[in-house]
Amino acid sequence: DQQVSVFLCASAPLAHTTPLSLSLTHTPLCACVSEQALVMSVSHISFIACVRDGDSAYGCMRTGMLSLFFFLTLGVLIIQVFRLGFVPVSTQKVVLWMGAVEALLLFILYFAAHAAILSLLANILKVCEFSLVVFFFSMHTLRLLRRTDLIKKLLIPITVLVVVGLVAVLIVTIVSTVKEPITCLSSHWIVLSSTDFALTLFFLCCCVYVAHKMRAVAISAELRMRTRRQLWTLVTLYSI
């Protein structure tokens, strides 16, 4: 019960500081396929290009709203970063820093330069952030299971492997763009979508287990309800 209580206290800040942009960044494979047929649509131009070329009002309004949303998200994240400070380093702060960079990339993407490489970078950042959150929850779940030995033997190596794999995808993508442009049907997107899907399933299993263990914790009904709401907020944000 004490381990569960410590986990709940530690996980609460993540639900409050996780940027909404994390749930809006990723382009899943099914959406990628549908977007491939819309190469000339308004979703593939920036706000500046839309206004300059005199495109439809809907297209300019859409890209303008997305630009404004990610600009405001960037501002909120920067305020949070400076409010919390840079030391000591924690999972919460690293997620915030990466989220700020992600929001900056998305603002540039929709406002000034709608380039596939920017979208890919934002997606890779999103999956990296998600990997940190999954690592955080997995570590505490193993502690609840009293299998802390698996943290060093299994969890850390798998996390390092995922991060190295994402960096490899980024390097291969940058090198391959010299020969041919990136499309959302490229192998890079398939690897990214598959990794995100696997992480989502594993994260969901961890959260279900933690929610189940919460029933045995001696806390008030109000605190239990608030903690569950924070937990499923994280699940919703990262699973959309």
N, C-alpha and C positions, 0 to 999 in steps of 0.2 A: 504493500500500500504506500509506503514511503517513497519507493522508486517511482510509482505512478504519479504521485503528487509532485515530485521534483520534475518529472517529464512535463507535466501540465504547465508548471510555472515557466519552464524553459521554452516551451513551444508557443506560448501565448503571444510574445512580441512578433513572431513571424506573421501571424494572421493580421496584425495591425499595420505592418510596414510593407507587406508584399504589394508591389505595384500592380495595378489593374492591367497595365500594358503587357504583363507576362501572359495573360490569358488571351491577348489579342494579337500577339506577334506571330505565333507559329502558323505555317501554312501546311496543313495536312495533305497527304497524297491525293485524297479524293477531291479536295478543293483545288489542288494544283492541276489536276486533269481538267476540271471544268474551266479554270482560268486560261488554260492553254488555247482554248477556242475563242478567247476574247483579247487577243493580242492588240487589236486596234481599239479596244474599249477605253473608257475614261479611267479605268482602274490601273492603267499602265502608264500614266503620265503624271507629272508633278503639278502642284498648284500654279507655280510660276509659268510652266509650259502651257497649262490650260488657259490661263488668262492671256498670255502672249499670242497663242494661236486662235483665240476666240472660239473655244470649244463650248459644248452645251453648258447651260447654267447648272444642271444637275451634277455634271462632272466636276466643275469648279467648286461647287458647294461641298461635294463629298470630300475631295482632296483637301479643301480648306478646313473643313471640320476635323478631319483626321490630323492635319498639321497642328491645329490649335489644341486638340486633345493631347497629343504627345508633347507639345511645348509646355502645357500646364503640368503634365505628368513629370516632365523633366524638372520643372521648377519645384514641385512638391518634394521630389526625391532629393534634390540638392539641399533643400531646407532641412530635411530629415538627416541627411549625412552630416551637416554641420551641427545640427542640434545634438546628435549622439556622439560626435567627435570621431576621431580617427583611431584612437587607442582607448582601451585594448581592442584588438581585432576579434570579431565574433562572426558566426554564421550570418546573423541578422545584418551586420554592417556590410559584409562582402556581397550579400544578395542586393542590398541597396546600391552599392557602388556599381555593380554590374547592371542593375536595372536602370541607373542613370545613363550609363553609356548606351544601353539598348534604346532608351527613349530618345537620346540624341540622334542615333542612327535613323530611327523611324521618323523623327521630325525632318531630318535632311531628305529622307527617302520621299516623303509625301509633299514636302514644301518646295524643294529645289531640284533634286536629281533622283528620278525614279529608276534606279539601277538594280539589276538582279543581285549583284554582289552585296549591296547594302542590305537587301532583304535576307540573304543567306547569313551574313554576319549577325544580324539581329536574331535570326532563328537559332544560330549556334550559341549565342549568349543566353538565349532563353533556356535552351536545353542544359547549358552549364549551370545556370541558376537552379533549375529544377533538380539537377544532379546533386547540388549542395543540400537542397531541402530534403531529398530522398535519403541522402547520407545521414543527415541529422535525425530524421525519424527512424531510419533503420538502426542507427546506433543505440537509440533509446529503446527501441523495440527489443533488440538483443539483450539489453540490460534487464528489461522486464522478464525476458525468458531465462535470465541468469546464464546467458551464453556469451559473456564478455570476451571469451577467448576467440570467438569468431570475428570480432571487430578487426583485429590485426591480421588474422589468417585469411579472412574472406572479404569482409566489407571494404577495407582500405584498398586492397589490390584491385577489386572490381571497379571501385570509384576512380582510381588512377587510370585503369584501362579505358574506361568510358571517356575521361577527359582527354587522354592521349589520342583516342580514336577520333574525337571531335576536332582536335587540333590537326590531325592528319587529313581529315576531310576538308578543312579550311585550306591547308597548304596545297592539296591536290586540286582543289577548285580554283585557287588563284593561278596555279601553273597552267591548268587546262583552259582558262579563259583567254590565254594568249592565242590559242588555236581556234577556239570556237566559243560563241556566247553561251551563257548559262540559261537553261530553260528549267521550268519546274518539273519536267519529266526526266531530268538528268539523274544519274545514279546518286549524286550527292544528296538530292532531296529525298530519295528513297531511303538512304541510310539514315538521314536525319529524322524522318518520319517514323521509321522503325524503332530507332532508339528512344524517341519520345513516347511512342506507344508502349514499349516494354517498361520504361520508367513509370509511366502512369499506372499500369496494372500493378506493379510492385508497390508503388506509393499507396494505392487504394487498399491493398491487402494490409499494409502496415497500419493505416488509419482505422480500418475495421477492427483490427486486433486491439489497438489502443482504446477505441471506443468501447469495446467489450470489457476490457480490464477496468475501465472507469467505474463500472457498476460496483466493484468491490471496494472502492475508495470511500472512506468516511468523510464526505464533504457535504455541504448544504445543497439542496436541490437547485437553488439559484446559481451557485458556482458551477455545478455540474452542467446545467443547461447552457451557461455562457461559454464554458470550455468546449462543449460539443459544437456549439455554433462556430467558435473560432476554428476548430478542427475541420469541420465540413466546409467552412469558407475557403480554407487552403485547398481542400480536395476539389472544390468547384473551380477555383481560379486556375489550378494547374491541369485540370482534366477537360476543360472546354476545348 
